[in-house]
Amino acid sequence: MSKLQQTPSQTVGPYFAYGLTPTQYGYDFKSLFNPLMAQPHAQGEHIRITGQIFDGAGQSVGDAMIEISQPDASGQPITSVLDAEAKGFAGFGRCGTGTLGQHHFVFDTVKPGIAAPGQAPFITVCVTMRGLLVHTFTRIYFDDEAAANSQDAVLSSVPAERRATLLAKREMTGAGPVYRFDIHMQDSRHGNETVFFDL
């Protein structure tokens, strides 16, 4: 008679890799979503977003998964598979932190347009990782959009001293514009806790 063993906790990060980012981690089946969100023919400025997740001890997290969603370069959401295929832009991406050096995540996308009057361009971010019973949400704003950022109601609702935790920093590289956005789960030697939103 076989003995049944305890089922692993569903909050343990490595299981995300198998179920949700299998291609990235070398498993035998295809990921539904991946970090390459924009095909070469997608309209708009092609950008790369990269960063790390840091825990409260200031250590980079190697078993987290990041999901991002955004409108296209004209501010329109992607509403169907056909829409995504026609535009060459998925509007949604998923990346684990366990396969790149120093536990980075990387997304190749286009810079989002303004989705509604009074908003700045932004990307919605969902973080899933070990120790989180419920995933957390934040936003990426862009540090080169100062005028639009100053008018954004959500960003303006954040205390001024904490807004910098939502700004991705632009750098021009030989491969094009790269925005750096680190996520801090708590205050640590690497930076202040990122602002998270209650959705």
URFEN-V991151 format. One record per backbone hydrogen bond with DSSP energy under -1.0 kcal/mol. NH is the residue of the N-H (numbers start at 0). CO is the residue of the C=O. E is the energy in kcal/mol with one decimal. If there is no record, write none. Layout:
BEGIN
nh:co:e
NH:CO:E
NH:CO:E
END
This chain:
BEGIN
nh:co:e
11:8:-1.2
14:11:-1.5
15:12:-2.2
17:13:-1.1
18:14:-2.0
19:15:-3.2
24:20:-1.4
25:22:-1.3
26:21:-2.8
36:34:-1.1
36:107:-2.5
37:107:-1.2
38:87:-3.5
41:38:-2.2
46:108:-2.4
47:176:-1.8
48:106:-2.7
49:178:-2.5
50:104:-1.7
53:182:-2.9
54:58:-2.5
57:54:-2.0
60:52:-2.6
64:127:-2.9
65:94:-3.1
66:125:-2.3
67:92:-2.2
68:123:-2.0
69:90:-2.0
71:75:-2.9
74:71:-1.9
83:79:-2.2
84:80:-2.6
85:81:-2.4
86:82:-2.2
87:83:-1.5
88:83:-1.5
89:36:-2.7
92:67:-2.4
94:65:-2.6
96:63:-1.9
102:99:-1.7
103:100:-1.1
104:50:-2.4
106:48:-2.6
107:34:-2.3
108:46:-2.4
110:44:-2.5
112:71:-2.6
118:115:-1.6
122:139:-1.8
123:68:-2.4
124:137:-2.8
125:66:-2.9
126:135:-2.9
127:64:-2.4
131:128:-1.7
135:126:-2.0
137:124:-2.3
139:122:-2.7
140:165:-3.2
142:167:-2.5
144:141:-1.7
148:144:-3.0
149:145:-2.0
150:147:-1.1
155:151:-2.4
156:152:-1.1
157:154:-1.2
161:158:-2.4
164:161:-1.5
165:162:-2.2
166:163:-1.3
167:140:-3.1
168:179:-2.3
170:177:-2.3
172:175:-1.4
175:172:-1.7
177:170:-2.9
178:47:-3.2
179:168:-2.6
180:49:-2.7
182:51:-2.9
184:53:-2.7
187:190:-2.4
190:187:-1.3
193:183:-2.5
196:136:-2.8
END
